[in-house]
Amino acid sequence: MRRFLDSLLGRSRPEPPKSERIFAMATAHVTMQTSFGLEPDRTAAITFRPVSSGYFEQAADELNQLLELSTGHTGSSYRTTTDNYGFDWIILDDSDFEDMVATIHVVSSTLMEHQFGDRILAALFRFRDRDDRAVYWFYNFRRGMFYPFIPTGKQERDSAEEMRLANLLDGELPVDKDLERWYPMWEIPF
């Protein structure tokens, strides 16, 4: 009701940018490692759908320049690829997990500044569990929420373990409560 009245009267309540919530991962990874045996991998990524336009190409050039600067200072590396669905991926490799989180934030902020924020699909952070199984944490930029994804085979996932991890990390990360929005990604290129 309050939001309705605020919008009716022309008042707005500033909400923290959803892209800023990604920084919760910078501290949550420590809890994942020490309390739950999830080892952070050296790899993370951000994926988005490109647009055929000169303005997008200009934004992509700026991203490449920023990535060259960023990786030059941190000692990390990156590569880009396009998947079978037409999404571009920027895949980071860095031994410093917090640097990866910050670099993904820089990439997303740059896309948003150029009005391409709606083209961002997700950021992904890869961990390994005690059985050396890949455990991904997705960050949905539109919702400003995280959710786990544990692929176990072709088009199969460990939903029970995903829900357990989400419950354990609910205080550490803004975890999406809507399980219908926990979309799988079957052909992750890293």
Secondary structure, DSSP 8 states (H G I E B T S, - for coil): -HHHHHHHTT-------GGGGGGHHHHHHHHHHHHH--EEEEEEEEEE---SSHHHHHHHHHHHHHHHHHHHHH--EEEEEE-TTS-EEEEEE-S-HHHHHHHHHHHHHHHHHTT-GGGEEEEEEEEE-TT--EEEEEEETTTTEEEEE-EEETTEE-HHHHHHHHHHTTTTS-B---GGG----S----
